[in-house]
Amino acid sequence: MSARQLSDPGLVGMLDDALTRTGCPPERIAIEVTETAVLHDIAAATAVLETIKSLGVELDLDDFGTGYSSLLYLRHFPVDRIKIDRSFVGGLGASVADTAIVASTIALAHSVGLRAVAEGVETNQQLTMLRQMGCDFAQGYLLSYPLPGDQLVPWLQHQLPSRLVVRETRPVRSGEPPSRDS
């Protein structure tokens, strides 16, 4: 979601209407918000995000670790996941600094009751390291290139169980780290 979309006064109504019209369970929707989108007016952005969250929609803080990366966001914004930027994931195993940043970000997310998503996973080594670090989710070209909607279900049906692990999810209580099984 861009800063312009976040500041649109009709956003929450449009989202609520779309959920009602489609019957889509709100917890199946995740909206990604970049750090830069909330910087323009932190108080207003927080209010909008809290209202969106009250609808039951999940929120991801995208590109965490780039830009201004304030820990203040983790305390004030009602996000469910931190998305670790691909620029750090790309250095896993090759850069001591990138590896430490990714491991620390995963630990930080868990310590404040959030889940961690690694962006830009392109190698089996990266995926293995992320699993060892306890990362909750991964996305990237290793798993799939972007697909048109009509190709998604067939792609999911043909994946090997070892590549895509479906895990039971449970809500994370504030202050409780997610379990390794969820």
C-alpha positions, 0 to 999 in steps of 0.5 A: 500500500502506498502513502497515497492509498493509505491517506485515502479517506475512502480506503477503509470503507472500500476494504470493508465493502469488498470483504462484505461483497466477496464474503472473503474472511478478513484474516485471509487478506494481508496488506503490505505497508512500507516504512516510507508509506507511514512516514508522511504522517505517523499518527494518521497512518497508525489510526488507519492501520488500527482501523484496518486491523479492527476489520480482521485484516492482517498487516505486514511491514514491508522492506524492514531493515531499509530506509529509516527502520525505526523500532518505533514502528514495531511498538506503535503499528499493529502489524502481524509480520515483518518482511525482511528485505531481499537485500539482506537475504541475498547476502545470507551465508556470503556476508557476515553482516547480512547473516547477522541482520537477518538472524537478528531481525527474525529474533526481534520479530519473535520477541515482540510477538510478530512473524518474520518473512524473508523476501527474495529467497533464490537459493536452497542455501538461503532457504536452509539457513532461514529455516535454521534461523526459525524464519516463519515464511519465505518468498522468492523465485526459488519457490515460484516466479509471479503467476497469473491467478489462473495458474496458481491453483495448478501450481499449488497442486503440483508442488512437492510436500517437501518444498511447501510445508503447510503448518497449522497457524494460531494467533500470537498473543502480544508478547508471546513468540510464535511457536516453531510449529506455527 
